[in-house]
């Protein structure tokens, strides 16, 4: 994947030109534009604009410095930080004005990563049938996951978005990202970066992949699979029908009608 990166009216220098501290300062209000794909492959890179590897490295550095970034997903734009970073999680809540009792989901790059942070009670093929994709699966959290992330619940939602940039970002971080929608809490979800422009000054990086999907703004379908043999839909989202059909028909799970 190729990326173009702009700093204000200028263009970001290669990473080698910066120290770690300087890089973070330079990236504070960056907007990173994903290059469109062409029939002959990715659009060509020009002048001294960094390639995708350099941009991913800069984004990883920002995250590891405890900063918050905006990223595209397969459903809507999101805010992300390291899930294991206590102060970064607090910053996400502050930026959004989010109720502290509303949980954040985590995002990982591969299905095998889920087993490290969650206690999975379904067969692996079920995960493979739904992920990567626009679904958040809720499991009991493992002891490895940061205790300051959603300390009010033993459960955690996990995502593997069907978006190559975000998956690669998770892989390079080698730890989960905390992920939530890029908007002020209770406001409409965003499908283009200009829609959350008021948040930019508080973000280290904004990754612009243009308008997302069919722009239905529904976000991922959230399903609780923490009870053996059962499922409970927490949020219908954009993949409700196909997800429920799979859980019922292929895996014979029963809907959990108890109060959550």
N, C-alpha and C positions, 0 to 999 in steps of 0.2 A: 504494500500500500504506500502511495506517495502522498506527501502532505506539503502544503505551502504555509509558511508561518509569517505573520506580520506583527511588528511591534509599532503600534501607532501608525505613522506613515512610512516607517522603514521596514527593513527585513532583518530577521534575527540572524546573528552570526553563527557559524558552526560552534558546537559545544566546546571545542578545544580553546576557543577564544575567551572563555569565561572560567572563573573559579566557581565552585558550588554556590557560594554566597551571592556572588554577582548574578549568576544565572537566575536564581530565585527572584532577585529584585527585578531583573529585566522582564521576567515572565509574569509579573504581577497582574497586568491587565491584558495579556495577550489574547488574541483571537486566532485560532489555528484552523485553516481551511483545508478540508480534504479535497484532493484533486479528483475531478470526475473521471470515470472510466470511459475509454473509447473502444471502438471495435478492433483497434490495433493494439490494445493493451492500455495501461495507465497513461495518462497525459504526461508529456515530457516535462522534466524539471529544467528550470532555466537559472541563469546567473549563479549567485551563491546561496540560493535557498536550500535549506537542509533537507535531507531525504527523510523517509518515514522512520528509519531507525533512530536518527538524531532527535526527531520530534518525540518519539516514544520515550527515549532516554530522558529528555527534558521533563516530560510529564511524570515519569517515575520519580525523578529527583524532587519535583514539587510535592508529590504525595508523601515521599519519605521524609520531607522536611515538615510534615504535619499540616500541609496546606490543603485547600479544597479546590477541586476542579469541576468544570462542567463538561459532560461528555454525551455523545449521542448513544442511544440504545436502539433496539429493534422496535420500540414502541413510542417513546417520548424522549425528550432530553432529561438528563439526570445530573444531580450533584453527587460527587464521589470523594471519599477520603479513605485512608487506611482504616479498616475496621478494628485493628489492634492498637490504634493510636487514640488515647483517651481525650486529649485536648482537641484533636481534629474533629472527633464526634461532637463535642460540645459546640464547636464552631459551626458545624452543619445545622444544628438545632437553632443556633443564634441567627444565622443567615436567613433561614426560612421562617423564623418566628414560630417554630413548631412546638406543639405540646410535648413536654418531656415524657409523657406516658404513651406516646405513639411510637412504635418500634421502627427501626431501620432494618431493611433487608441487607444481606450481603451478596456480593457478586464474585464468582470465581471463574476460572478459565476452562477447567476440565471437570468432567463428571467425577473422577477419582478424588478431586479436591473436596467434594461435598462430604465424603466420609470422614475427613479430618475434623471438620467443624460441626457436623451434625450426626445424630444417632438415627440412621436410616432404617425404616421398618418395611420398606417395599423392595421388590427385586430390582436389580440393576437395569434390566431391560426397560422397566417403566421409566426410569430416569432418562434412558437413551431415547425413548419414544417421544418424550416431551422437551428434552434439552439437547442442544441450544434451542431456545424459542421464547415466545412471549408469555412465559409462565413462571410464577414464583411458587416454589414448593416449601411448605412449612414443616419443620421437623423439630424434635427435641435437640437443643444445642449440646455440644460436647464441652468438656472442661477446658479444652484448648482455646476456645473463643474468648475474647476479651470480656471480662466480667462487667466492665463499664458500658458495654454495648447492650442496651435493653435489659438492665438489671432487674426490671420488674416482671420479667416473664422467663420461663424455662425454655421457651420456643424461639426459633429464628427462621425467617424466610430466606431462601437462597435462590439466586438467579444465575443462569448462564445465557446472557442475551445472544441472539443470532446476529452478532455484529463483530466483524473481524478485528477492528481497531480495539474495541473494548476487551475482547477476549485476550488479545495479545498483551494489552496493558496489564491485565490480571496476571498473566503468565510471567511477565517481566518483574512485577512487584513481588511475586512468590509469596503472597499472602492475600487474604480477601479484601475487597473494597466494601465499604458501607455505601449503599446506593439509595437515593431517594429522588423524587421528581424535582426538576429545576424550576421552582416557582415559590412564591411566598405561600406559606401554609394556608390552605382552604381556597387558594386561587386556582384558576384553570391550568391544567397541565400544558406544557409548551412543546411545540413541534418544530420550532425554528428559533435560532439563538436570539434574534432581535426581540422576541417575546419576553425574555427575562433579562433584558439589558440593564435594568435597575440593579441587578445582582452582580454585574461584571466587576465593579470596583472591589468587591470583597473576595473575588476568586483569583487563584493563581493563573489558571488557564481556562480558555473557552475553546472547545473543539467544535468546529462548525462543519457539519456534514449535509447542510442544506435542509430543506423540508423533509420530515421523516414520514415514511410509509404512506398510508391513506389518510393520515391526519385525523383519525377519529378520536384521539386524545383519551382513549379509555385506559391506557396503561396495561400492564400485564395482568393475567388472570392469577389470582392468589388462592391456593388450595392447601389446606391443612391435612397432612398425611402422617401426623404424629401418633394417631391411634391405629393399631394393627387392624388391617382389614377394612378400614373405613376412610372416607374422605369428607371434608367439609369445605365448601366454597366460602372464602372470606370476602373476596371481591370478584365479581363476574369478569370484569376486564374484557380484553379484545379476543380471547381464545376460549371463551366459556363453553360453547357447544361442543367443539372438537375435543376439549380436555375431558369434560364430563363423560362424553360418549366413550372415549378410550378407557377411562377408569372403570366404567360400568361394564362395558361389553367385553373388553379384552382381559381386564384384571379382576373382574367380578367384585369390585369394592362396593360397599354399601354406603349410602349417604349417612353421615353422622348428624342427627337432628337435635342433639343436646345443645344447650346454650354454651357458647364459647366464652 
